Amino acid sequence: MKKTLAVLLLVAGVLSATCEARAQEYSSGTSDDFPHWEIRGGVGWFSPLDFICSLGTAFGTIDLGANNDNGITTRREGWCASLNPSVEVFYNFTPRISVGVSATVGHISSRLVYVTGGSGVRKSKAFTYPSLMVSARTIYWRTEDNLWRIYGTSGVGISLVCIKDVDTDGGVSTSSKKTVMANFYPLGVSFGTSRGLFAEVGWGAQGFINMGGFFSF
């Protein structure tokens, strides 16, 4: 009985030491050594430019009713906003302060269709807007092992709005203009050390809701 108890205590001691060593190794990984780089990729939904452009193309999928133009009755089908993919590169100076750059591409389109007097799409318009921004990130709180973090991000940059307009006769016209764009995500949560997932909410080119994954090196 005493030998069995001694063996059990020895096994428990070995397991405890092994778990502690692994925990120390895990908590002192690459992501907890500063400074270091972090690359993030994500997708967001419904940015401010989506909102602004949709105002000019019959906001949302609201049916504003049919209209008669040159004997052709048509109806605006509304806008179709796609997810806004983004890539970010951050340099983490300290456990709390990071700076980086982000590139985001958004797209929104609308079309006017025949109701009577014809068939198919009468004309359409599409907005594509790549954005490039410089951002700063502040960690509000993190666990001791750096597994969970709560943070905020803000940034400013330029968006290039590219407009493609197909008119009634099928003619295509394109134009582009630059506009100032900002990112402000006061609440973000990330899970993982050297790699993991994140989600954030706010106002910016990446969308009102932005989520994805990251890895550090």
Backbone as CSV, one residue per row, in Angstrom:
resi,resn,N_x,N_y,N_z,CA_x,CA_y,CA_z,C_x,C_y,C_z
1,MET,0.825,-1.207,0.000,0.000,0.000,0.000,0.858,1.255,0.000
2,LYS,1.904,1.238,0.845,2.788,2.397,0.912,3.538,2.592,-0.396
3,LYS,3.943,1.442,-1.030,4.659,1.542,-2.300,3.741,2.116,-3.382
4,THR,2.492,1.658,-3.372,1.523,2.174,-4.362,1.301,3.668,-4.184
5,LEU,1.170,4.091,-2.913,0.975,5.507,-2.632,2.181,6.330,-3.046
6,ALA,3.377,5.776,-2.812,4.601,6.486,-3.200,4.687,6.633,-4.711
7,VAL,4.316,5.558,-5.425,4.346,5.619,-6.889,3.352,6.652,-7.399
8,LEU,2.160,6.664,-6.817,1.146,7.642,-7.226,1.596,9.067,-6.965
9,LEU,2.231,9.280,-5.819,2.745,10.618,-5.513,3.850,11.012,-6.479
10,LEU,4.694,10.059,-6.851,5.777,10.346,-7.796,5.224,10.708,-9.166
11,VAL,4.232,9.902,-9.609,3.610,10.191,-10.904,2.925,11.558,-10.886
12,ALA,2.224,11.870,-9.809,1.564,13.167,-9.695,2.571,14.303,-9.727
13,GLY,3.728,14.104,-9.042,4.767,15.132,-9.041,5.345,15.361,-10.420
14,VAL,5.580,14.251,-11.165,6.126,14.368,-12.528,5.138,15.082,-13.440
15,LEU,3.840,14.679,-13.356,2.824,15.323,-14.181,2.697,16.799,-13.857
16,SER,2.747,17.142,-12.568,2.648,18.539,-12.169,3.812,19.353,-12.704
17,ALA,5.029,18.792,-12.599,6.212,19.501,-13.106,6.149,19.667,-14.617
18,THR,5.671,18.615,-15.308,5.563,18.687,-16.766,4.558,19.742,-17.192
19,CYS,3.390,19.763,-16.525,2.367,20.758,-16.854,2.868,22.169,-16.592
20,GLU,3.592,22.352,-15.487,4.119,23.676,-15.169,5.144,24.117,-16.198
21,ALA,6.008,23.184,-16.626,7.023,23.521,-17.625,6.375,23.901,-18.950
22,ARG,5.327,23.128,-19.329,4.635,23.442,-20.574,3.922,24.783,-20.493
23,ALA,3.349,25.071,-19.341,2.669,26.357,-19.157,3.651,27.511,-19.260
24,GLN,4.850,27.343,-18.666,5.861,28.398,-18.742,6.348,28.573,-20.170
25,GLU,6.517,27.432,-20.877,6.959,27.503,-22.271,5.916,28.182,-23.137
26,TYR,4.638,27.870,-22.858,3.534,28.453,-23.629,3.406,29.947,-23.398
27,SER,3.534,30.356,-22.137,3.344,31.772,-21.815,4.521,32.622,-22.217
28,SER,5.677,32.003,-22.513,6.850,32.779,-22.924,7.125,32.611,-24.405
29,GLY,6.054,32.377,-25.192,6.200,32.168,-26.625,6.554,33.449,-27.346
30,THR,6.595,33.346,-28.671,7.013,34.464,-29.512,6.165,35.702,-29.293
31,SER,4.848,35.503,-29.173,3.958,36.647,-29.088,4.133,37.437,-27.801
32,ASP,4.828,36.863,-26.787,5.019,37.570,-25.528,6.405,38.183,-25.430
33,ASP,7.200,38.061,-26.490,8.518,38.679,-26.550,8.387,39.965,-27.352
34,PHE,8.741,41.062,-26.740,8.559,42.362,-27.390,9.912,43.011,-27.639
35,PRO,10.021,43.739,-28.777,8.988,43.948,-29.808,8.867,42.753,-30.756
36,HIS,7.740,42.663,-31.475,7.555,41.628,-32.491,6.501,42.089,-33.497
37,TRP,6.453,41.383,-34.622,5.520,41.695,-35.700,4.264,40.853,-35.585
38,GLU,3.173,41.381,-36.109,1.903,40.653,-36.135,1.198,40.925,-37.460
39,ILE,0.778,39.870,-38.120,0.046,39.984,-39.386,-1.377,39.494,-39.163
40,ARG,-2.346,40.297,-39.606,-3.761,39.974,-39.402,-4.495,40.000,-40.739
41,GLY,-5.402,39.088,-40.898,-6.276,39.068,-42.059,-7.714,38.908,-41.608
42,GLY,-8.610,39.695,-42.176,-9.993,39.628,-41.720,-10.968,40.057,-42.784
43,VAL,-12.247,39.966,-42.445,-13.324,40.445,-43.302,-14.290,41.265,-42.450
44,GLY,-14.768,42.353,-43.021,-15.714,43.212,-42.316,-16.978,43.384,-43.123
45,TRP,-17.999,43.918,-42.482,-19.280,44.098,-43.142,-19.799,45.511,-42.938
46,PHE,-20.209,46.126,-44.060,-20.913,47.404,-44.083,-20.085,48.550,-43.511
47,SER,-19.227,49.094,-44.344,-18.391,50.225,-43.957,-19.136,51.541,-44.175
48,PRO,-18.581,52.679,-43.688,-19.206,53.980,-43.945,-19.374,54.293,-45.423
49,LEU,-18.415,53.846,-46.259,-18.560,54.089,-47.691,-19.722,53.288,-48.263
50,ASP,-19.954,52.095,-47.729,-21.145,51.346,-48.137,-22.392,52.168,-47.854
51,PHE,-22.428,52.756,-46.678,-23.585,53.552,-46.263,-23.772,54.763,-47.169
52,ILE,-22.685,55.502,-47.421,-22.765,56.720,-48.237,-23.159,56.389,-49.675
53,CYS,-22.502,55.366,-50.252,-22.796,55.009,-51.638,-24.216,54.463,-51.788
54,SER,-24.689,53.752,-50.780,-26.037,53.200,-50.880,-27.097,54.286,-50.857
55,LEU,-26.788,55.439,-50.233,-27.739,56.545,-50.247,-27.994,57.026,-51.671
56,GLY,-26.961,56.934,-52.507,-27.104,57.371,-53.887,-27.618,56.286,-54.812
57,THR,-27.834,55.085,-54.296,-28.291,53.986,-55.147,-29.508,53.292,-54.546
58,ALA,-30.367,54.057,-53.898,-31.572,53.535,-53.250,-31.178,52.682,-52.057
59,PHE,-31.100,53.319,-50.915,-30.554,52.712,-49.698,-31.150,51.333,-49.384
60,GLY,-30.260,50.416,-49.088,-30.670,49.071,-48.709,-31.413,48.366,-49.826
61,THR,-32.252,47.449,-49.458,-33.077,46.750,-50.443,-34.497,47.303,-50.418
62,ILE,-34.635,48.528,-49.913,-35.956,49.159,-49.858,-36.452,49.437,-51.277
63,ASP,-37.649,49.009,-51.570,-38.241,49.249,-52.891,-38.838,50.652,-52.897
64,LEU,-38.190,51.567,-53.613,-38.654,52.945,-53.653,-39.788,53.150,-54.655
65,GLY,-40.231,52.042,-55.266,-41.334,52.146,-56.212,-40.836,52.273,-57.648
66,ALA,-41.738,52.037,-58.581,-41.384,52.101,-59.992,-41.437,53.541,-60.485
67,ASN,-40.654,53.807,-61.520,-40.702,55.120,-62.145,-40.779,54.945,-63.653
68,ASN,-41.329,55.946,-64.337,-41.507,55.872,-65.780,-40.592,56.900,-66.437
69,ASP,-39.701,56.407,-67.262,-38.749,57.278,-67.946,-38.704,56.891,-69.421
70,ASN,-39.124,57.817,-70.283,-39.149,57.575,-71.727,-39.988,56.351,-72.087
71,GLY,-41.088,56.185,-71.381,-41.996,55.093,-71.706,-41.581,53.748,-71.148
72,ILE,-40.528,53.708,-70.370,-40.065,52.447,-69.795,-40.219,52.510,-68.285
73,THR,-40.970,51.601,-67.732,-41.156,51.546,-66.287,-40.078,50.667,-65.667
74,THR,-39.385,51.210,-64.689,-38.268,50.481,-64.081,-38.380,50.513,-62.557
75,ARG,-37.582,49.676,-61.909,-37.563,49.641,-60.458,-36.124,49.452,-59.975
76,ARG,-35.733,50.233,-58.983,-34.417,50.089,-58.387,-34.401,48.876,-57.466
77,GLU,-33.496,47.969,-57.710,-33.424,46.768,-56.881,-32.648,46.999,-55.593
78,GLY,-31.965,48.116,-55.485,-31.218,48.393,-54.261,-29.749,48.069,-54.419
79,TRP,-29.049,48.022,-53.312,-27.613,47.811,-53.363,-27.250,46.414,-52.904
80,CYS,-26.093,45.989,-53.317,-25.558,44.702,-52.892,-24.144,44.942,-52.376
81,ALA,-23.976,44.922,-51.072,-22.663,45.167,-50.464,-21.980,43.839,-50.171
82,SER,-20.732,43.712,-50.591,-19.979,42.500,-50.326,-19.128,42.682,-49.069
83,LEU,-18.588,41.584,-48.561,-17.691,41.659,-47.408,-16.414,42.389,-47.794
84,ASN,-15.851,43.140,-46.858,-14.655,43.930,-47.114,-13.431,43.209,-46.559
85,PRO,-12.621,42.556,-47.400,-11.419,41.873,-46.907,-10.317,42.878,-46.562
86,SER,-9.489,42.539,-45.590,-8.406,43.441,-45.188,-7.187,42.641,-44.740
87,VAL,-6.033,43.266,-44.874,-4.761,42.728,-44.385,-4.077,43.823,-43.580
88,GLU,-3.578,43.476,-42.388,-2.924,44.443,-41.517,-1.572,43.905,-41.063
89,VAL,-0.613,44.804,-40.931,0.698,44.468,-40.381,0.968,45.414,-39.223
90,PHE,1.121,44.865,-38.026,1.380,45.656,-36.822,2.765,45.351,-36.270
91,TYR,3.381,46.390,-35.724,4.638,46.225,-34.994,4.351,46.511,-33.529
92,ASN,4.466,45.488,-32.697,4.163,45.606,-31.273,5.403,46.067,-30.507
93,PHE,5.435,47.341,-30.152,6.578,47.882,-29.417,6.632,47.344,-27.988
94,THR,5.497,47.351,-27.326,5.382,46.925,-25.933,4.146,46.045,-25.813
95,PRO,3.894,45.450,-24.661,2.666,44.665,-24.491,1.387,45.478,-24.680
96,ARG,1.481,46.808,-24.708,0.274,47.624,-24.802,0.200,48.502,-26.050
97,ILE,1.311,48.828,-26.678,1.312,49.787,-27.777,1.783,49.126,-29.070
98,SER,0.995,49.317,-30.148,1.336,48.798,-31.466,0.980,49.831,-32.526
99,VAL,1.752,49.854,-33.606,1.425,50.684,-34.768,1.514,49.818,-36.012
100,GLY,0.768,50.195,-37.046,0.800,49.389,-38.251,0.095,50.035,-39.415
101,VAL,-0.004,49.283,-40.498,-0.690,49.729,-41.706,-1.728,48.675,-42.087
102,SER,-2.786,49.120,-42.748,-3.840,48.202,-43.169,-4.273,48.530,-44.584
103,ALA,-4.615,47.489,-45.335,-5.147,47.633,-46.688,-6.489,46.923,-46.747
104,THR,-7.520,47.627,-47.231,-8.879,47.095,-47.268,-9.495,47.356,-48.637
105,VAL,-10.296,46.408,-49.125,-11.007,46.596,-50.387,-12.496,46.379,-50.147
106,GLY,-13.309,47.378,-50.508,-14.758,47.275,-50.381,-15.422,47.365,-51.742
107,HIS,-16.647,46.884,-51.818,-17.367,46.915,-53.088,-18.863,46.977,-52.816
108,ILE,-19.563,47.786,-53.626,-21.016,47.880,-53.525,-21.574,48.150,-54.922
109,SER,-22.734,47.585,-55.225,-23.305,47.768,-56.552,-24.823,47.853,-56.462
110,SER,-25.430,48.438,-57.486,-26.887,48.525,-57.582,-27.276,48.431,-59.051
111,ARG,-28.539,48.166,-59.291,-28.991,48.092,-60.675,-30.455,48.504,-60.793
112,LEU,-30.795,48.984,-61.962,-32.156,49.394,-62.288,-32.683,48.400,-63.320
113,VAL,-33.805,47.758,-63.010,-34.309,46.705,-63.892,-35.642,47.124,-64.515
114,TYR,-35.946,46.499,-65.639,-37.221,46.756,-66.319,-38.366,46.152,-65.521
115,VAL,-39.465,46.876,-65.444,-40.704,46.329,-64.909,-41.669,46.066,-66.059
116,THR,-41.854,47.058,-66.912,-42.656,46.901,-68.137,-41.925,47.622,-69.266
117,GLY,-42.213,47.225,-70.469,-41.617,47.872,-71.629,-40.252,47.313,-71.997
118,GLY,-39.873,46.237,-71.402,-38.586,45.650,-71.723,-38.263,44.521,-70.765
119,SER,-37.045,44.040,-70.804,-36.643,42.955,-69.904,-35.162,43.082,-69.589
120,GLY,-34.772,42.535,-68.461,-33.369,42.539,-68.090,-32.971,43.781,-67.317
121,VAL,-31.668,43.995,-67.225,-31.109,45.120,-66.477,-31.021,46.326,-67.388
122,ARG,-31.551,47.454,-66.929,-31.509,48.667,-67.734,-30.174,49.397,-67.567
123,LYS,-29.772,49.617,-66.332,-28.474,50.213,-66.085,-28.021,49.857,-64.676
124,SER,-26.733,49.995,-64.435,-26.187,49.610,-63.137,-25.036,50.539,-62.757
125,LYS,-24.706,50.503,-61.491,-23.599,51.317,-60.982,-22.876,50.516,-59.909
126,ALA,-21.555,50.618,-59.884,-20.753,49.892,-58.894,-19.666,50.800,-58.343
127,PHE,-19.424,50.673,-57.037,-18.360,51.411,-56.362,-17.353,50.404,-55.802
128,THR,-16.092,50.583,-56.134,-15.018,49.780,-55.544,-14.040,50.736,-54.887
129,TYR,-13.666,50.475,-53.648,-12.831,51.441,-52.935,-11.755,50.754,-52.084
130,PRO,-10.548,50.644,-52.645,-9.413,50.203,-51.824,-8.985,51.323,-50.877
131,SER,-8.639,50.956,-49.652,-8.226,51.934,-48.638,-6.883,51.520,-48.044
132,LEU,-6.039,52.502,-47.809,-4.740,52.273,-47.169,-4.632,53.219,-45.980
133,MET,-4.380,52.650,-44.789,-4.389,53.457,-43.575,-3.245,53.113,-42.638
134,VAL,-2.873,54.095,-41.823,-1.909,53.920,-40.735,-2.693,53.902,-39.434
135,SER,-2.424,52.913,-38.586,-3.222,52.734,-37.375,-2.355,52.589,-36.140
136,ALA,-2.945,52.887,-35.003,-2.320,52.671,-33.695,-3.274,51.845,-32.845
137,ARG,-2.708,50.937,-32.051,-3.534,50.059,-31.230,-3.060,50.108,-29.786
138,THR,-4.021,50.138,-28.865,-3.733,50.163,-27.436,-4.425,48.984,-26.757
139,ILE,-3.670,48.224,-25.985,-4.232,47.103,-25.231,-4.760,47.635,-23.903
140,TYR,-6.065,47.489,-23.675,-6.650,47.920,-22.408,-6.346,46.927,-21.286
141,TRP,-6.452,45.647,-21.631,-6.311,44.595,-20.618,-5.883,43.303,-21.288
142,ARG,-5.074,42.518,-20.602,-4.690,41.210,-21.107,-4.409,40.279,-19.943
143,THR,-4.569,38.990,-20.179,-4.267,38.004,-19.147,-2.754,37.860,-19.003
144,GLU,-2.314,37.244,-17.911,-0.880,37.120,-17.648,-0.172,36.306,-18.721
145,ASP,-0.851,35.304,-19.266,-0.240,34.497,-20.318,-0.448,35.086,-21.713
146,ASN,-1.053,36.293,-21.787,-1.278,36.998,-23.046,-2.239,36.249,-23.972
147,LEU,-3.055,35.363,-23.405,-3.961,34.571,-24.227,-5.180,35.385,-24.657
148,TRP,-5.734,36.166,-23.748,-6.868,37.041,-24.042,-6.442,38.497,-23.957
149,ARG,-6.914,39.312,-24.918,-6.601,40.728,-24.907,-7.852,41.528,-25.307
150,ILE,-8.031,42.660,-24.663,-9.068,43.623,-25.039,-8.361,44.908,-25.436
151,TYR,-8.698,45.458,-26.593,-7.925,46.563,-27.147,-8.817,47.520,-27.920
152,GLY,-8.218,48.625,-28.340,-8.865,49.597,-29.206,-7.913,50.017,-30.305
153,THR,-8.444,50.325,-31.492,-7.630,50.697,-32.649,-8.214,51.936,-33.316
154,SER,-7.334,52.825,-33.764,-7.771,53.990,-34.548,-6.722,54.278,-35.608
155,GLY,-7.169,54.841,-36.729,-6.243,55.128,-37.811,-6.840,56.080,-38.825
156,VAL,-6.009,56.529,-39.744,-6.451,57.456,-40.784,-5.684,57.146,-42.060
157,GLY,-6.333,57.393,-43.211,-5.677,57.118,-44.480,-6.498,57.618,-45.649
158,ILE,-6.305,56.976,-46.800,-6.922,57.411,-48.052,-7.679,56.248,-48.687
159,SER,-8.861,56.538,-49.217,-9.618,55.578,-50.021,-9.719,56.096,-51.447
160,LEU,-9.527,55.209,-52.400,-9.681,55.549,-53.811,-11.003,54.956,-54.283
161,VAL,-12.003,55.813,-54.490,-13.333,55.355,-54.889,-13.387,55.267,-56.408
162,CYS,-13.567,54.054,-56.927,-13.654,53.819,-58.369,-15.113,53.531,-58.720
163,ILE,-15.670,54.317,-59.628,-17.082,54.216,-59.981,-17.223,53.719,-61.417
164,LYS,-18.033,52.680,-61.584,-18.339,52.157,-62.916,-19.833,52.298,-63.143
165,ASP,-20.208,53.049,-64.196,-21.616,53.353,-64.465,-21.979,52.857,-65.863
166,VAL,-22.970,51.968,-65.932,-23.473,51.476,-67.222,-24.824,52.138,-67.477
167,ASP,-24.931,52.945,-68.551,-26.153,53.713,-68.781,-27.189,52.918,-69.575
168,THR,-28.293,53.598,-69.910,-29.417,52.944,-70.585,-29.021,52.329,-71.910
169,ASP,-28.155,52.975,-72.659,-27.747,52.482,-73.976,-26.634,51.447,-73.909
170,GLY,-26.211,51.086,-72.708,-25.139,50.100,-72.559,-23.747,50.699,-72.532
171,GLY,-23.672,52.021,-72.607,-22.365,52.662,-72.543,-21.776,52.600,-71.139
172,VAL,-20.476,52.417,-71.070,-19.792,52.275,-69.780,-18.911,53.488,-69.542
173,SER,-19.049,54.093,-68.374,-18.177,55.203,-67.989,-17.562,54.897,-66.629
174,THR,-16.320,55.263,-66.482,-15.624,55.018,-65.224,-14.998,56.312,-64.718
175,SER,-14.920,56.431,-63.422,-14.289,57.596,-62.802,-13.740,57.180,-61.449
176,SER,-12.905,57.999,-60.895,-12.336,57.705,-59.583,-12.028,59.008,-58.856
177,LYS,-12.044,58.933,-57.547,-11.696,60.090,-56.730,-11.156,59.612,-55.390
178,LYS,-10.313,60.441,-54.803,-9.723,60.107,-53.511,-10.525,60.762,-52.388
179,THR,-10.626,60.056,-51.282,-11.322,60.602,-50.127,-10.625,60.146,-48.852
180,VAL,-10.694,60.971,-47.836,-10.086,60.628,-46.547,-10.952,59.577,-45.858
181,MET,-10.287,58.579,-45.294,-11.007,57.533,-44.587,-10.366,57.322,-43.217
182,ALA,-11.189,56.999,-42.235,-10.687,56.779,-40.880,-11.181,55.442,-40.350
183,ASN,-10.429,54.892,-39.424,-10.814,53.696,-38.691,-10.906,54.037,-37.213
184,PHE,-11.981,53.622,-36.572,-12.108,53.794,-35.122,-12.845,52.584,-34.567
185,TYR,-12.095,51.682,-33.968,-12.654,50.478,-33.372,-12.327,50.491,-31.881
186,PRO,-13.228,51.044,-31.072,-12.941,51.198,-29.647,-12.961,49.895,-28.863
187,LEU,-13.574,48.850,-29.438,-13.657,47.583,-28.721,-13.244,46.427,-29.622
188,GLY,-12.155,45.773,-29.234,-11.688,44.588,-29.940,-11.273,43.521,-28.939
189,VAL,-11.466,42.274,-29.304,-11.085,41.143,-28.457,-10.297,40.149,-29.294
190,SER,-9.162,39.691,-28.784,-8.378,38.681,-29.484,-8.078,37.516,-28.555
191,PHE,-7.977,36.335,-29.146,-7.678,35.118,-28.399,-6.538,34.389,-29.097
192,GLY,-5.482,34.097,-28.358,-4.329,33.397,-28.909,-3.043,34.114,-28.573
193,THR,-1.941,33.399,-28.647,-0.627,33.988,-28.367,0.126,34.229,-29.672
194,SER,0.782,33.205,-30.195,1.505,33.392,-31.449,0.584,33.340,-32.660
195,ARG,-0.615,32.803,-32.472,-1.645,32.793,-33.518,-3.007,32.705,-32.844
196,GLY,-4.021,33.217,-33.527,-5.340,33.193,-32.903,-6.385,33.920,-33.721
197,LEU,-7.456,34.319,-33.053,-8.597,34.952,-33.693,-8.896,36.299,-33.041
198,PHE,-9.574,37.185,-33.780,-9.954,38.481,-33.229,-11.310,38.896,-33.772
199,ALA,-11.961,39.803,-33.062,-13.220,40.402,-33.498,-13.281,41.804,-32.927
200,GLU,-13.783,42.753,-33.718,-13.857,44.139,-33.265,-15.058,44.834,-33.876
201,VAL,-15.545,45.838,-33.165,-16.699,46.608,-33.631,-16.335,48.089,-33.586
202,GLY,-16.878,48.852,-34.531,-16.601,50.280,-34.570,-17.024,50.878,-35.894
203,TRP,-16.278,51.873,-36.344,-16.597,52.648,-37.545,-15.332,52.779,-38.365
204,GLY,-15.353,52.230,-39.587,-14.163,52.345,-40.406,-14.306,51.651,-41.744
205,ALA,-13.237,51.748,-42.554,-13.258,51.167,-43.894,-13.414,49.661,-43.862
206,GLN,-13.032,49.021,-42.752,-13.114,47.570,-42.656,-14.519,47.087,-42.310
207,GLY,-15.434,48.003,-42.005,-16.794,47.610,-41.687,-17.138,47.871,-40.238
208,PHE,-18.421,47.853,-39.954,-18.858,48.051,-38.572,-18.485,46.859,-37.693
209,ILE,-18.427,45.670,-38.286,-17.980,44.467,-37.599,-16.844,43.871,-38.418
210,ASN,-15.711,43.640,-37.784,-14.535,43.113,-38.456,-13.993,41.950,-37.643
211,MET,-13.712,40.824,-38.304,-13.192,39.665,-37.588,-12.279,38.849,-38.502
212,GLY,-11.381,38.078,-37.872,-10.443,37.289,-38.656,-9.425,36.595,-37.766
213,GLY,-8.230,36.370,-38.316,-7.179,35.664,-37.598,-5.865,36.412,-37.686
214,PHE,-4.880,35.987,-36.863,-3.565,36.637,-36.840,-2.485,35.624,-36.478
215,PHE,-1.240,35.989,-36.802,-0.089,35.248,-36.287,1.049,36.220,-36.041
216,SER,1.883,35.905,-35.068,2.977,36.779,-34.666,4.326,36.098,-34.906
217,PHE,5.332,36.914,-35.100,6.684,36.353,-35.285,7.718,37.397,-34.860
